[in-house]
Amino acid sequence: DSGVTQTPKHLITATGQRVTLRCSPRSGDLSVYWYQQSLDQGLQFLIQYYNGEERAKGNILERFSAQQFPDLHSELNLSSLELGDSALYFCASSVAEGGVGANVLTFGAGSRLTVL
Amino acid sequence: GEDVEQSLFLSVREGDSSVINCTYTDSSSTYLYWYKQEPGAGLQLLTYIFSNMDMKQDQRLTVLLNKKDKHLSLRIADTQTGDSAIYFCAENSGYSTLTFGKGTMLLVSP
């Protein structure tokens, strides 16, 4: 158990629907990262939050949004779902915002989204 | 932009050494990382190396870094069947984010 908790583990939904993925970071970690893993694209960085504030943005679609709450848990919202959104979505957390020193990310087990 | 390349597959026999290679493009990367992903699990940090180092050893793992060629390798000595997994190389691109390669699937046969 890495200490990073993601729910749900599996989710099956239809095109056009909206889902929310939830992540609780490891105790003491202030940064949360969201990554999307698919066979063709590999592991793609979506977005990072640090202590409630957005810190970095990657290849996140406009249909996707995220936030980090005061208790530091984070949610990734995916809307108007398409078949191509089927993937494994990982949350990771780290102590620091980034910058100085190695930025060690601890990953959750992922949420597997299937869009039919 | 940043890009991390890895070969997709490596097959070795139990007891042999495995060498997984990676090339990266961001010369400003200060740290480079190796992560391991077992089936049905998230990525787990194996080791990382600071960019001013050439080598780092940690038990059965040896990381070699050639900064001039932007080449990173991970050597696993005495590879075991339990080492079968996908191995990801990553560089820190930008202030805080990591850019990952597509992963190398290591298959260890008895």
HADDOCK unambig.tbl for C-alpha pairs under 7 A between the chains (distance, minus, plus):
assign (segid A and resid 42 and name CA) (segid B and resid 102 and name CA) 4.70 0.50 0.50
assign (segid A and resid 43 and name CA) (segid B and resid 100 and name CA) 6.23 0.50 0.50
assign (segid A and resid 43 and name CA) (segid B and resid 102 and name CA) 6.56 0.50 0.50
assign (segid A and resid 97 and name CA) (segid B and resid 96 and name CA) 6.56 0.50 0.50
assign (segid A and resid 98 and name CA) (segid B and resid 95 and name CA) 5.68 0.50 0.50
assign (segid A and resid 98 and name CA) (segid B and resid 96 and name CA) 4.07 0.50 0.50
assign (segid A and resid 99 and name CA) (segid B and resid 95 and name CA) 4.95 0.50 0.50
assign (segid A and resid 99 and name CA) (segid B and resid 96 and name CA) 5.81 0.50 0.50
assign (segid A and resid 102 and name CA) (segid B and resid 31 and name CA) 6.12 0.50 0.50
assign (segid A and resid 103 and name CA) (segid B and resid 96 and name CA) 6.79 0.50 0.50
assign (segid A and resid 106 and name CA) (segid B and resid 44 and name CA) 6.91 0.50 0.50
assign (segid A and resid 107 and name CA) (segid B and resid 42 and name CA) 5.55 0.50 0.50
assign (segid A and resid 107 and name CA) (segid B and resid 43 and name CA) 5.68 0.50 0.50
assign (segid A and resid 107 and name CA) (segid B and resid 44 and name CA) 6.78 0.50 0.50
assign (segid A and resid 108 and name CA) (segid B and resid 42 and name CA) 5.44 0.50 0.50
assign (segid A and resid 109 and name CA) (segid B and resid 41 and name CA) 4.82 0.50 0.50
assign (segid A and resid 109 and name CA) (segid B and resid 42 and name CA) 4.19 0.50 0.50
assign (segid A and resid 110 and name CA) (segid B and resid 42 and name CA) 6.17 0.50 0.50
